[in-house]
């Protein structure tokens, strides 16, 4: 049976994947320009940390588009068991990458929630 969605699905998948690649590339360029722009105002460690955070957040967004393109391609172009299995493996790898990037950027796992600062006890007035 010929899949009637194959040409359209393939075009859509390629377009979405191209957007993902463009997002990642622009993210690298933006992070580099931002780092150069702030070079004299920030110390080296802060500059490197900000640079890495910019790159990682854009990588996660770009990876989302790449995975979306693969999902569309698998559903419309290659709806076979091997296609679904390779998509499942890709999603597992993507999930591990996103969790690892989140841990590096925020210093905690996504399910740990926001860090709440401790309130110091105010001195009692007599």
MARZASE-527701 format. One line per field, with one value per atom (N, C-alpha, C, O): residue in one letter; x, y, z; residue number from 0. Coordinates in Angstrom, 3 decimals, decimal comma, padded with zeros to 6 digits, always signed. Layout:
BEGIN
res (A;...)
east (X;...)
north (Y;...)
up (Z;...)
n (NUM;...)
END
This chain:
BEGIN
res (X;X;X;X;X;X;X;X;X;X;X;X;X;X;X;X;X;X;X;X;X;X;X;X;X;X;X;X;X;X;X;X;X;X;X;X;X;X;X;X;X;X;X;X;X;X;X;X;X;X;X;X;X;X;X;X;X;X;X;X;X;X;X;X;X;X;X;X;X;X;X;X;X;X;X;X;X;X;X;X;X;X;X;X;X;X;X;X;X;X;X;X;X;X;X;X;X;X;X;X;X;X;X;X;X;X;X;X;X;X;X;X;X;X;X;X;X;X;X;X;X;X;X;X;X;X;X;X;X;X;X;X;X;X;X;X;X;X;X;X;X;X;X;X;X;X;X;X;X;X;X;X;X;X;X;X;X;X;X;X;X;X;X;X;X;X;X;X;X;X;X;X;X;X;X;X;X;X;X;X;X;X;X;X;X;X;X;X;X;X;X;X;X;X;X;X;X;X;X;X;X;X;X;X;X;X;X;X;X;X;X;X;X;X;X;X;X;X;X;X;X;X;X;X;X;X;X;X;X;X;X;X;X;X;X;X;X;X;X;X;X;X;X;X;X;X;X;X;X;X;X;X;X;X;X;X;X;X;X;X;X;X;X;X;X;X;X;X;X;X;X;X;X;X;X;X;X;X;X;X;X;X;X;X;X;X;X;X;X;X;X;X;X;X;X;X;X;X;X;X;X;X;X;X;X;X;X;X;X;X;X;X;X;X;X;X;X;X;X;X;X;X;X;X;X;X;X;X;X;X;X;X;X;X;X;X;X;X;X;X;X;X;X;X;X;X;X;X;X;X;X;X;X;X;X;X;X;X;X;X;X;X;X;X;X;X;X;X;X;X;X;X;X;X;X;X;X;X;X;X;X;X;X;X;X;X;X;X;X;X;X;X;X;X;X;X;X;X;X;X;X;X;X;X;X;X;X;X;X;X;X;X;X;X;X;X;X;X;X;X;X;X;X;X;X;X;X;X;X;X;X;X;X;X;X;X;X;X;X;X;X;X;X;X;X;X;X;X;X;X;X;X;X;X;X;X;X;X;X;X;X;X;X;X;X;X;X;X;X;X;X;X;X;X;X;X;X;X;X;X;X;X;X;X;X;X;X;X;X;X;X;X;X;X;X;X;X;X;X;X;X;X;X;X)
east (+000,837;+000,000;+000,886;+001,813;+000,605;+001,368;+000,772;-000,443;+001,636;+001,203;+001,006;+001,963;-000,239;-000,525;+000,005;+000,072;+000,383;+000,915;+002,432;+003,016;+003,068;+004,523;+005,216;+006,109;+004,851;+005,555;+005,322;+006,258;+004,093;+003,780;+004,442;+005,037;+004,339;+004,939;+006,443;+007,038;+007,052;+008,501;+008,898;+009,871;+008,164;+008,465;+008,291;+009,124;+007,213;+006,967;+008,062;+008,575;+008,416;+009,462;+010,791;+011,478;+011,159;+012,419;+012,394;+013,396;+011,253;+011,135;+011,289;+012,010;+010,615;+010,698;+012,114;+012,623;+012,753;+014,133;+015,078;+016,010;+014,846;+015,671;+015,521;+016,499;+014,297;+014,072;+014,864;+015,463;+014,872;+015,647;+017,129;+017,782;+017,664;+019,085;+019,379;+020,402;+018,490;+018,669;+018,635;+019,431;+017,729;+017,650;+018,951;+019,459;+019,490;+020,748;+021,883;+022,683;+021,964;+023,035;+022,932;+023,933;+021,733;+021,547;+021,834;+022,365;+021,484;+021,774;+023,269;+023,704;+024,057;+025,510;+026,050;+026,905;+025,537;+025,993;+025,601;+026,416;+024,362;+023,893;+024,725;+025,118;+024,988;+025,789;+027,185;+027,725;+027,771;+029,099;+029,111;+029,991;+028,138;+028,058;+027,795;+028,383;+026,915;+026,616;+027,851;+028,095;+028,624;+029,842;+030,863;+031,495;+031,026;+031,965;+031,500;+032,306;+030,198;+029,635;+029,834;+030,064;+029,749;+029,859;+031,255;+031,453;+032,223;+033,562;+034,211;+034,819;+034,098;+034,774;+033,972;+034,536;+032,666;+031,829;+031,695;+031,285;+032,024;+031,844;+033,179;+034,094;+033,266;+034,473;+034,405;+033,345;+035,519;+035,647;+034,663;+034,023;+034,534;+033,648;+032,188;+031,468;+031,744;+030,363;+030,125;+029,068;+031,093;+030,986;+030,841;+029,989;+031,671;+031,604;+030,291;+029,687;+029,845;+028,580;+027,415;+026,562;+027,362;+026,292;+026,335;+025,297;+027,532;+027,704;+027,156;+026,419;+027,510;+027,049;+025,540;+024,893;+024,966;+023,513;+022,781;+021,770;+023,287;+022,658;+022,694;+021,697;+023,833;+023,959;+023,015;+022,322;+022,992;+022,194;+020,701;+019,980;+020,226;+018,794;+018,387;+017,308;+019,224;+018,921;+019,041;+018,304;+019,958;+020,085;+018,836;+018,370;+018,292;+017,083;+015,929;+015,193;+015,771;+014,705;+014,918;+013,969;+016,140;+016,435;+016,198;+015,676;+016,576;+016,338;+014,851;+014,441;+014,035;+012,586;+012,078;+011,260;+012,562;+012,150;+012,658;+011,939;+013,879;+014,424;+013,621;+013,344;+013,259;+012,469;+011,071;+010,531;+010,483;+009,161;+009,219;+008,311;+010,264;+010,420;+010,539;+009,977;+011,276;+011,405;+010,079;+009,768;+009,304;+007,993;+007,095;+006,446;+007,052;+006,223;+006,686;+005,860;+007,993;+008,514;+008,155;+007,773;+008,277;+007,977;+006,497;+006,153;+005,634;+004,197;+003,743;+002,911;+004,279;+003,769;+004,579;+004,006;+005,884;+006,730;+007,131;+007,084;+007,524;+008,095;+007,368;+007,969;+006,073;+005,330;+005,555;+004,602;+006,818;+007,154;+007,604;+007,854;+007,703;+008,142;+009,568;+009,878;+010,436;+011,816;+011,874;+012,690;+011,007;+010,949;+010,486;+011,038;+009,481;+008,980;+010,023;+010,178;+010,742;+011,778;+012,916;+013,405;+013,336;+014,411;+013,919;+014,696;+012,649;+012,090;+012,070;+012,391;+011,700;+011,699;+013,095;+013,260;+014,093;+015,479;+015,893;+016,563;+015,500;+015,804;+015,165;+015,802;+013,923;+013,239;+013,905;+013,995;+014,367;+015,088;+016,379;+016,687;+017,125;+018,371;+018,067;+018,771;+017,022;+016,624;+016,261;+016,652;+015,514;+015,120;+016,343;+016,419;+017,294;+018,512;+019,292;+019,816;+019,373;+020,075;+019,397;+020,068;+018,074;+017,348;+017,530;+017,762;+017,428;+017,621;+019,042;+019,237;+020,027;+021,416;+021,670;+022,337;+021,145;+021,308;+020,614;+021,158;+019,419;+018,700;+019,499;+019,577;+020,090;+020,906;+022,100;+022,442;+022,747;+023,911;+023,545;+024,273;+022,434;+022,041;+021,515;+021,898;+020,632;+019,948;+020,548;+020,214;+021,422;+022,050;+021,139;+021,435;+020,034;+019,104;+018,301;+018,229;+017,706;+016,880;+015,558;+015,132;+014,900;+013,650;+012,553;+011,746;+012,509;+011,453;+011,738;+010,898;+012,909;+013,235;+012,595;+012,608;+012,047;+011,383;+012,375;+013,590;+011,824;+012,649;+013,299;+012,736;+014,491;+015,200;+014,601;+014,528;+014,177;+013,572;+014,616;+015,125;+014,939;+015,940;+015,392;+014,207;+016,281;+015,889;+015,733;+016,528;+014,688;+014,522;+015,206;+014,970;+016,042;+016,725;+015,769;+014,925;+015,927;+015,068;+015,456;+016,632;+014,479;+014,774;+014,989;+014,358;+015,867;+016,128;+014,895;+014,157;+014,702;+013,550;+013,777;+014,876;+012,713;+012,787;+012,265;+011,221;+012,977;+012,548;+011,838;+011,407)
north (-001,186;+000,000;+001,255;+001,364;+002,166;+003,401;+004,417;+004,608;+005,059;+006,070;+007,392;+007,959;+007,890;+009,118;+010,373;+011,434;+010,268;+011,415;+011,535;+012,497;+010,568;+010,503;+011,755;+012,274;+012,268;+013,453;+014,696;+015,446;+014,910;+016,081;+015,954;+016,909;+014,781;+014,556;+014,722;+015,278;+014,236;+014,373;+015,840;+016,267;+016,613;+018,047;+018,787;+019,615;+018,488;+019,139;+018,766;+019,622;+017,485;+017,028;+017,712;+018,150;+017,809;+018,475;+019,953;+020,490;+020,604;+022,019;+022,224;+023,121;+021,397;+021,525;+021,230;+021,918;+020,218;+019,919;+021,055;+021,368;+021,673;+022,812;+023,967;+024,642;+024,197;+025,244;+024,919;+025,812;+023,652;+023,243;+023,508;+024,000;+023,183;+023,427;+024,925;+025,358;+025,711;+027,168;+027,737;+028,617;+027,250;+027,722;+027,439;+028,300;+026,245;+025,901;+026,780;+027,283;+026,969;+027,790;+029,243;+029,843;+029,805;+031,193;+031,309;+032,321;+030,274;+030,285;+030,352;+031,070;+029,608;+029,666;+031,042;+031,591;+031,591;+032,926;+033,968;+034,815;+033,914;+034,859;+034,761;+035,777;+033,534;+033,352;+033,927;+034,545;+033,729;+034,273;+035,788;+036,418;+036,377;+037,840;+038,426;+039,443;+037,793;+038,262;+038,202;+039,105;+037,133;+036,994;+038,067;+038,650;+038,327;+039,365;+040,736;+041,558;+040,973;+042,264;+042,514;+043,650;+041,473;+041,615;+041,301;+041,197;+041,149;+040,704;+041,584;+041,062;+042,893;+043,799;+044,051;+044,488;+043,785;+044,086;+042,929;+043,140;+041,736;+040,570;+039,887;+039,968;+039,200;+038,410;+037,141;+036,793;+036,466;+035,325;+034,201;+033,660;+033,844;+032,736;+033,043;+032,179;+034,266;+034,650;+034,649;+034,222;+035,121;+035,170;+033,760;+033,518;+032,844;+031,460;+030,804;+030,093;+031,034;+030,465;+030,980;+030,195;+032,287;+032,865;+032,335;+032,038;+032,220;+031,691;+030,273;+029,951;+029,437;+028,043;+027,946;+027,113;+028,784;+028,774;+029,166;+028,556;+030,186;+030,603;+029,475;+029,206;+028,825;+027,733;+026,584;+026,051;+026,211;+025,057;+025,296;+024,397;+026,485;+026,734;+026,707;+026,215;+027,224;+027,172;+025,757;+025,386;+024,965;+023,576;+022,782;+021,976;+023,001;+022,279;+022,638;+021,757;+023,918;+024,330;+023,734;+023,245;+023,767;+023,174;+021,671;+021,134;+020,990;+019,541;+019,222;+018,204;+020,078;+019,877;+019,860;+019,014;+020,794;+020,833;+019,607;+019,049;+019,190;+018,016;+016,751;+015,941;+016,594;+015,425;+015,506;+014,493;+016,703;+016,856;+016,458;+015,794;+016,856;+016,457;+014,954;+014,376;+014,320;+012,856;+012,160;+011,136;+012,702;+012,112;+012,197;+011,215;+013,354;+013,518;+012,580;+011,969;+012,460;+011,570;+010,117;+009,373;+009,716;+008,327;+008,011;+006,933;+008,938;+008,698;+008,737;+007,928;+009,663;+009,837;+009,119;+008,658;+009,013;+008,476;+007,029;+006,194;+006,731;+005,422;+004,776;+004,563;+004,460;+003,889;+002,377;+001,598;+001,980;+000,572;+000,351;+001,305;-000,896;-001,224;-000,752;-000,257;-000,896;-000,437;+001,094;+001,645;+001,782;+003,239;+003,716;+004,668;+003,060;+003,413;+003,087;+003,842;+001,969;+001,597;+002,617;+003,002;+003,055;+004,055;+005,402;+006,141;+005,734;+006,955;+006,847;+007,813;+005,690;+005,488;+005,655;+006,272;+005,113;+005,272;+006,735;+007,218;+007,436;+008,857;+009,655;+010,542;+009,345;+010,057;+009,767;+010,662;+008,557;+008,231;+009,044;+009,616;+009,096;+009,879;+011,354;+012,035;+011,862;+013,268;+013,585;+014,625;+012,687;+012,896;+012,959;+013,819;+012,061;+012,081;+013,374;+013,948;+013,837;+015,089;+016,280;+017,129;+016,345;+017,466;+017,473;+018,529;+016,312;+016,247;+016,660;+017,393;+016,193;+016,537;+018,030;+018,653;+018,596;+020,035;+020,824;+021,816;+020,398;+021,080;+021,031;+022,025;+019,883;+019,744;+020,677;+021,303;+020,779;+021,656;+023,130;+023,900;+023,530;+024,935;+025,361;+026,413;+024,544;+024,940;+024,346;+024,789;+023,357;+022,759;+021,823;+021,487;+021,401;+020,468;+019,751;+020,215;+018,629;+017,883;+018,613;+019,358;+018,421;+019,137;+018,875;+019,764;+017,696;+017,361;+017,867;+017,727;+018,452;+018,951;+020,300;+020,728;+020,973;+022,256;+023,383;+023,193;+024,555;+025,744;+025,733;+025,236;+026,288;+026,393;+027,550;+028,681;+027,248;+028,268;+028,725;+027,919;+030,027;+030,511;+030,454;+030,679;+030,150;+030,101;+031,528;+032,414;+031,721;+033,020;+032,972;+032,076;+033,938;+033,961;+034,472;+035,332;+033,924;+034,357;+035,761;+036,063;+036,593;+037,969;+037,983;+037,216;+038,841;+038,885;+039,342;+040,225;+038,728;+039,062;+040,396;+040,710;+041,159;+042,436;+042,223;+041,600;+042,729;+042,578;+043,766;+043,817)
up (+000,000;+000,000;+000,000;+000,802;-000,871;-000,962;-000,004;+000,047;+000,745;+001,711;+000,980;+000,452;+000,947;+000,200;+000,895;+000,276;+002,177;+002,906;+002,802;+003,301;+002,160;+002,134;+001,587;+002,256;+000,403;-000,101;+000,759;+001,034;+001,178;+002,006;+003,372;+003,870;+003,971;+005,289;+005,258;+006,181;+004,192;+004,061;+003,942;+004,563;+003,158;+003,012;+004,330;+004,698;+005,034;+006,331;+007,322;+008,042;+007,356;+008,283;+007,986;+008,910;+006,726;+006,357;+006,747;+007,220;+006,548;+006,901;+008,399;+008,836;+009,182;+010,645;+011,123;+012,008;+010,551;+010,933;+010,540;+011,281;+009,385;+008,976;+009,958;+010,280;+010,434;+011,443;+012,707;+013,308;+013,115;+014,288;+014,124;+015,045;+012,958;+012,698;+012,699;+013,227;+012,111;+012,085;+013,496;+013,827;+014,326;+015,720;+016,455;+017,174;+016,280;+016,946;+016,424;+017,212;+015,114;+014,533;+014,993;+015,385;+014,947;+015,391;+016,884;+017,342;+017,640;+019,080;+019,355;+020,255;+018,584;+018,747;+018,387;+019,082;+017,287;+016,862;+017,903;+018,268;+018,384;+019,397;+020,674;+021,245;+021,118;+022,336;+022,158;+023,076;+020,985;+020,721;+020,688;+021,276;+020,003;+019,936;+021,309;+021,676;+022,068;+023,423;+024,315;+025,115;+024,170;+024,972;+024,607;+025,488;+023,319;+022,888;+023,365;+023,800;+023,280;+023,700;+025,202;+025,616;+026,001;+027,459;+027,980;+029,191;+027,084;+027,457;+028,518;+029,452;+028,401;+029,329;+030,604;+031,607;+030,581;+031,742;+032,722;+033,864;+032,314;+033,179;+033,408;+032,589;+034,567;+034,798;+033,951;+033,431;+033,816;+032,911;+033,240;+032,338;+034,518;+034,895;+034,582;+034,084;+034,870;+034,569;+033,071;+032,606;+032,323;+030,870;+030,290;+029,434;+030,758;+030,271;+030,667;+029,864;+031,890;+032,354;+031,523;+031,109;+031,271;+030,456;+029,022;+028,431;+028,476;+027,125;+027,028;+026,096;+027,977;+027,968;+028,163;+027,528;+029,033;+029,236;+027,964;+027,615;+027,263;+026,006;+024,983;+024,314;+024,863;+023,896;+024,256;+023,390;+025,514;+025,931;+025,762;+025,329;+026,096;+025,950;+024,478;+024,149;+023,597;+022,166;+021,616;+020,702;+022,159;+021,725;+022,071;+021,266;+023,259;+023,656;+022,718;+022,273;+022,420;+021,502;+020,114;+019,501;+019,617;+018,313;+018,300;+017,323;+019,375;+019,467;+019,463;+018,906;+020,075;+020,044;+018,601;+018,240;+017,778;+016,380;+015,620;+014,791;+015,896;+015,205;+015,531;+014,647;+016,783;+017,177;+016,562;+016,117;+016,534;+015,910;+014,430;+013,929;+013,746;+012,346;+012,183;+011,252;+013,093;+013,027;+013,323;+012,714;+014,245;+014,544;+013,316;+012,955;+012,677;+011,482;+010,372;+009,693;+010,183;+009,148;+009,445;+008,542;+010,695;+011,040;+010,831;+010,346;+011,191;+011,071;+009,611;+009,202;+008,829;+007,468;+006,392;+005,405;+006,558;+005,500;+005,767;+004,864;+007,005;+007,313;+008,494;+009,547;+008,326;+009,451;+009,602;+009,618;+009,711;+009,895;+011,328;+012,065;+011,713;+013,067;+013,306;+014,389;+012,319;+012,496;+012,575;+013,313;+011,814;+011,896;+013,260;+013,813;+013,795;+015,126;+016,191;+017,151;+016,035;+017,005;+017,004;+018,066;+015,822;+015,790;+016,318;+016,922;+016,103;+016,680;+018,203;+018,896;+018,725;+020,180;+020,763;+021,816;+020,091;+020,548;+020,507;+021,419;+019,459;+019,343;+020,483;+021,051;+020,815;+021,902;+023,243;+024,083;+023,462;+024,707;+024,790;+025,836;+023,700;+023,679;+023,878;+024,624;+023,217;+023,357;+024,805;+025,334;+025,443;+026,839;+027,746;+028,623;+027,544;+028,357;+028,140;+029,094;+026,886;+026,601;+027,270;+027,856;+027,183;+027,777;+029,295;+029,882;+029,933;+031,384;+031,768;+032,737;+031,011;+031,302;+031,121;+031,947;+030,054;+029,835;+030,933;+031,418;+031,332;+032,416;+033,713;+034,435;+034,007;+035,212;+035,161;+036,165;+033,991;+033,876;+033,992;+034,619;+033,399;+033,402;+034,762;+035,276;+035,355;+036,588;+037,858;+038,957;+037,733;+038,899;+039,683;+040,829;+039,076;+039,722;+038,635;+037,497;+038,992;+038,055;+037,849;+038,731;+036,713;+036,436;+037,472;+037,742;+038,046;+038,998;+040,411;+041,299;+040,622;+041,952;+042,249;+043,403;+041,278;+041,497;+041,673;+041,604;+041,900;+042,092;+043,460;+044,436;+043,508;+044,774;+045,566;+045,084;+046,779;+047,629;+048,638;+049,416;+048,627;+049,589;+051,016;+051,257;+051,941;+053,355;+053,859;+053,545;+054,645;+055,277;+056,625;+057,435;+056,841;+058,134;+059,197;+058,948;+060,371;+061,473;+061,887;+062,088;+062,006;+062,430;+063,933;+064,661;+064,396;+065,843;+066,600;+066,163;+067,720;+068,553;+069,247;+069,702;+069,309;+070,023;+071,438;+071,633;+072,403;+073,813;+074,278;+075,430)
n (0;0;0;0;1;1;1;1;2;2;2;2;3;3;3;3;4;4;4;4;5;5;5;5;6;6;6;6;7;7;7;7;8;8;8;8;9;9;9;9;10;10;10;10;11;11;11;11;12;12;12;12;13;13;13;13;14;14;14;14;15;15;15;15;16;16;16;16;17;17;17;17;18;18;18;18;19;19;19;19;20;20;20;20;21;21;21;21;22;22;22;22;23;23;23;23;24;24;24;24;25;25;25;25;26;26;26;26;27;27;27;27;28;28;28;28;29;29;29;29;30;30;30;30;31;31;31;31;32;32;32;32;33;33;33;33;34;34;34;34;35;35;35;35;36;36;36;36;37;37;37;37;38;38;38;38;39;39;39;39;40;40;40;40;41;41;41;41;42;42;42;42;43;43;43;43;44;44;44;44;45;45;45;45;46;46;46;46;47;47;47;47;48;48;48;48;49;49;49;49;50;50;50;50;51;51;51;51;52;52;52;52;53;53;53;53;54;54;54;54;55;55;55;55;56;56;56;56;57;57;57;57;58;58;58;58;59;59;59;59;60;60;60;60;61;61;61;61;62;62;62;62;63;63;63;63;64;64;64;64;65;65;65;65;66;66;66;66;67;67;67;67;68;68;68;68;69;69;69;69;70;70;70;70;71;71;71;71;72;72;72;72;73;73;73;73;74;74;74;74;75;75;75;75;76;76;76;76;77;77;77;77;78;78;78;78;79;79;79;79;80;80;80;80;81;81;81;81;82;82;82;82;83;83;83;83;84;84;84;84;85;85;85;85;86;86;86;86;87;87;87;87;88;88;88;88;89;89;89;89;90;90;90;90;91;91;91;91;92;92;92;92;93;93;93;93;94;94;94;94;95;95;95;95;96;96;96;96;97;97;97;97;98;98;98;98;99;99;99;99;100;100;100;100;101;101;101;101;102;102;102;102;103;103;103;103;104;104;104;104;105;105;105;105;106;106;106;106;107;107;107;107;108;108;108;108;109;109;109;109;110;110;110;110;111;111;111;111;112;112;112;112;113;113;113;113;114;114;114;114;115;115;115;115;116;116;116;116;117;117;117;117;118;118;118;118;119;119;119;119;120;120;120;120;121;121;121;121;122;122;122;122;123;123;123;123;124;124;124;124;125;125;125;125)
END
